[in-house]
Each structure stands twice: as C-alpha cells, then as structure tokens.
C-alpha cells in the first residue's frame, strides 16, 4: 500500500514480479519477470536509466 509512504502516489512506482504486490494501487505497479539467476540480466539497470 503506497499510501503509507507519505508521498504523492502519482510519483510512486512499485516494481515487483508479483502483481499482488501492487494490488491496492494497480496503476502504480510495474510487473517484471521473475529473476531467473542470469547474471547478464540488466532489466533493473535499464529501468533505472529509463526512469531517470
């Protein structure tokens, strides 16, 4: 629940591999594939660069 963060919820993104993690605020959620252990996976790095 992002409302407990005391922040403008329009500026909060919840990133998780489980959609249930942002079930209360579905428009704040970004579902990614679960990490499979691949050390070459750059998903979070790429996302961070995109969000900057």
C-alpha positions as CSV (number, residue, x, y, z in Angstrom):
1,X,0.0,0.0,0.0
2,X,1.8,3.1,-1.2
3,X,-0.5,5.4,0.8
4,X,1.6,4.7,3.9
5,X,4.7,6.3,2.3
6,X,3.5,9.9,2.9
7,X,4.3,10.7,-0.7
8,X,2.3,11.8,-3.7
9,X,1.2,8.5,-5.0
10,X,1.3,9.8,-8.6
11,X,5.1,9.8,-8.2
12,X,5.5,6.3,-6.8
13,X,6.1,3.2,-8.7
14,X,6.0,-0.3,-7.3
15,X,8.3,-2.7,-9.1
16,X,7.8,-6.4,-8.4
17,X,7.4,-9.8,-10.2
18,X,4.2,-10.4,-8.3
19,X,1.2,-8.4,-9.3
20,X,-0.3,-8.9,-5.8
21,X,2.4,-6.5,-4.5
22,X,0.6,-3.5,-6.0
23,X,-2.9,-4.8,-6.0
24,X,-4.2,-1.9,-4.0
25,X,-2.8,0.6,-6.5
26,X,-2.6,-1.2,-9.8
27,X,-1.8,2.0,-11.7
28,X,1.4,2.4,-9.6
29,X,2.6,-1.1,-10.4
30,X,5.1,-2.3,-12.9
31,X,5.4,-6.1,-13.2
32,X,8.6,-7.6,-14.3
33,X,9.6,-11.2,-15.0
34,X,11.0,-13.0,-12.0
35,X,14.8,-13.0,-12.0
36,X,16.0,-16.4,-13.2
37,X,19.5,-16.1,-11.8
38,X,21.0,-14.9,-15.1
39,X,23.9,-12.7,-14.2
40,X,23.5,-11.0,-17.6
41,X,20.0,-9.7,-16.7
42,X,20.0,-5.9,-17.0
43,X,16.3,-5.3,-16.5
44,X,16.6,-3.2,-13.3
45,X,19.6,-1.3,-14.6
46,X,17.7,-0.5,-17.8
47,X,14.6,0.5,-15.9
48,X,16.6,2.8,-13.6
49,X,18.1,4.5,-16.6
50,X,14.7,4.9,-18.2
51,X,13.2,6.4,-15.1
52,X,16.0,9.0,-14.7
